[in-house]
Amino acid sequence: MKSKVFSIVGMVLLLSSGVIAQNSDKKFGFEINGGASLAIKELSNTSLNVGIGSELLFHYRFMDHLGVYGGWGWNQLSADKSFAGNKVCFEETGYILGLQLMYPIYDSRFSYYVRCGGLYNHIETENAAGNVINNTGHGLGFQIATGLNYYLGKNWSLTGGLKYNSLNRDTNFEGTTKNFDLQYLSFRIGVVKQF
């Protein structure tokens, strides 16, 4: 799986080399995004409902089209019935750090981006009363994302895209070891301020 991700990112880099250069002297950016999340597999034999999440990200562009991004993310997926009881939520929170490629689409206000990053996240299980009944502890995962950026003017942009997160953590739940292999897609819309 990881070799496929690196192959895809490499192909995007090669195919994008002919795109017109971006005329922006702003190197820093702040982004807030949010949207719906959809689990692509069950979590420890538990079917998950459509969820919601958000991210706060900082960007630093160190080359014309290449930069780093990092920040904090939160995502919540609920389950009507699970090994942990009825009406529980699984919240993934933690930190993100990765590389971002962004290229303008000819002379338009649109750019497209590709992101690939690492996660240092944990998963909390909350019961129907909102109390945390389990915490996996932080561990490593990864994220890949792609989308479009629309420049509004005066260093503001709208962004929308698709993100895939993967985090695999083992946890002890009531004396039994459970494997939480959380994988989901997120459809995100956000706002970016460059400075």
C-alpha positions in Angstrom: 0.0 0.0 0.0 2.8 2.5 0.9 4.6 1.8 -2.3 1.4 2.6 -4.3 1.1 5.9 -2.5 4.7 6.9 -3.2 4.2 5.8 -6.9 1.1 7.9 -7.3 2.8 11.0 -5.7 5.8 10.5 -8.0 3.6 10.2 -11.1 1.8 13.5 -10.1 5.2 15.2 -9.8 6.3 14.1 -13.2 3.1 14.9 -15.0 2.8 18.3 -13.3 6.2 19.6 -14.5 4.7 21.4 -17.5 2.2 23.5 -15.6 2.6 27.3 -15.5 4.5 28.7 -12.5 2.6 30.3 -9.7 3.2 34.0 -9.2 2.8 34.2 -5.4 5.4 35.7 -3.0 3.4 34.6 0.1 5.2 31.7 1.7 3.0 31.1 4.8 -0.6 30.2 5.1 -3.2 29.2 7.7 -6.1 26.9 6.8 -9.2 25.8 8.6 -11.3 23.0 7.0 -14.1 20.7 7.9 -16.6 18.3 6.4 -18.1 14.8 6.3 -16.2 11.6 6.9 -17.1 8.1 5.7 -15.4 4.9 7.1 -14.3 2.6 4.4 -14.2 -0.5 6.7 -15.6 -1.6 10.0 -13.7 -0.7 13.2 -13.1 -3.9 15.2 -16.3 -5.5 13.7 -18.3 -2.3 14.3 -20.2 -0.6 11.5 -19.7 3.2 11.6 -22.1 6.0 10.7 -21.1 9.0 8.5 -19.1 11.3 10.7 -17.6 14.8 10.8 -14.2 16.3 11.2 -12.0 19.4 11.0 -8.4 20.4 10.8 -6.3 23.5 11.6 -3.2 23.7 9.4 -0.2 25.9 8.9 1.6 25.9 5.5 5.1 26.9 4.6 6.1 27.0 0.9 9.9 26.6 0.6 9.9 26.1 -3.3 7.7 27.4 -6.0 5.2 24.5 -5.8 6.4 22.5 -2.8 5.9 23.1 0.9 5.2 21.6 4.2 2.0 21.5 6.2 1.3 20.7 9.8 -1.3 21.1 12.4 -4.0 19.4 14.4 -7.0 17.3 13.3 -10.2 15.9 14.9 -12.6 13.4 13.4 -15.7 11.7 15.0 -17.5 8.6 13.8 -20.4 7.2 15.7 -21.9 3.7 16.0 -25.4 2.7 16.9 -24.3 -0.7 18.2 -20.7 -1.8 19.0 -18.6 -4.0 21.3 -18.4 -0.9 23.6 -22.2 -0.5 23.9 -24.9 1.4 22.0 -24.7 4.9 20.8 -20.9 5.3 21.1 -18.5 7.7 19.3 -14.9 7.0 18.2 -12.9 10.2 18.1 -9.6 10.4 16.3 -7.5 13.4 17.3 -3.8 14.4 17.0 -1.1 15.9 14.9 -0.3 16.1 11.1 2.9 16.8 9.4 3.6 16.4 5.6 4.5 17.7 2.2 2.2 19.6 -0.1 2.5 20.1 -3.9 0.3 22.9 -5.3 0.2 23.9 -9.0 -1.9 26.6 -10.7 -4.2 25.5 -13.5 -3.0 27.6 -16.4 -3.9 31.3 -15.9 -7.0 30.7 -13.8 -7.7 31.3 -10.2 -7.7 27.6 -9.6 -4.8 25.5 -8.3 -4.8 21.8 -7.5 -2.9 20.2 -4.6 -1.6 16.8 -3.5 -0.7 16.2 0.2 1.0 13.3 1.8 1.7 13.3 5.5 2.2 11.4 8.7 -0.2 11.4 11.7 0.5 11.1 15.4 -3.0 10.4 16.6 -5.1 8.5 19.1 -8.6 7.1 19.2 -10.9 7.8 22.1 -14.1 5.8 22.6 -17.0 7.7 24.2 -20.2 6.2 25.6 -23.7 7.6 25.2 -23.2 10.0 28.1 -20.0 11.5 26.4 -17.6 10.0 28.9 -14.3 8.6 27.6 -14.2 4.8 28.3 -11.1 3.9 26.2 -8.0 5.7 24.8 -5.6 3.9 22.5 -2.7 6.3 23.1 -1.0 8.1 20.4 0.7 6.3 17.5 1.7 6.8 13.8 -0.6 6.7 10.8 -0.7 8.5 7.5 -2.8 10.8 5.3 -3.1 11.5 1.6 -5.2 14.2 0.1 -6.0 16.0 -3.1 -8.2 18.9 -4.1 -8.7 22.3 -5.6 -7.8 25.7 -4.3 -9.7 28.8 -5.6 -8.0 32.2 -5.1 -10.5 34.8 -3.9 -8.1 37.8 -3.8 -6.3 39.7 -1.1 -4.5 36.5 -0.1 -7.7 34.5 0.7 -8.6 31.2 -0.9 -11.3 28.6 -0.7 -10.2 25.0 -0.8 -12.1 21.7 -1.3 -10.9 18.2 -1.5 -10.8 14.5 -0.6 -8.7 13.1 2.2 -7.8 9.6 3.3 -6.6 8.9 6.8 -5.3 5.6 8.2 -4.5 4.9 11.8 -3.9 1.4 13.3 -3.8 1.1 17.1 -4.1 -1.8 19.5 -5.9 -1.2 22.8 -7.0 -3.1 25.9 -10.8 -2.9 26.2 -12.2 -4.6 29.3 -9.4 -7.2 29.4 -9.5 -8.0 25.7 -7.0 -6.7 23.1 -8.8 -4.9 20.3 -7.3 -3.7 17.0 -8.6 -0.4 15.9 -7.8 -0.1 12.2 -9.5 3.2 11.4 -9.6 4.1 7.7 -11.9 6.8 6.4 -12.4 9.3 3.5 -13.2 12.9 4.3 -14.8 15.5 1.9 -13.4 18.8 3.1 -14.2 22.4 2.5 -11.9 25.1 3.9 -10.6 28.7 4.0 -6.9 29.6 3.6 -5.3 32.9 4.5 -1.8 33.5 3.0 0.7 35.9 4.6 
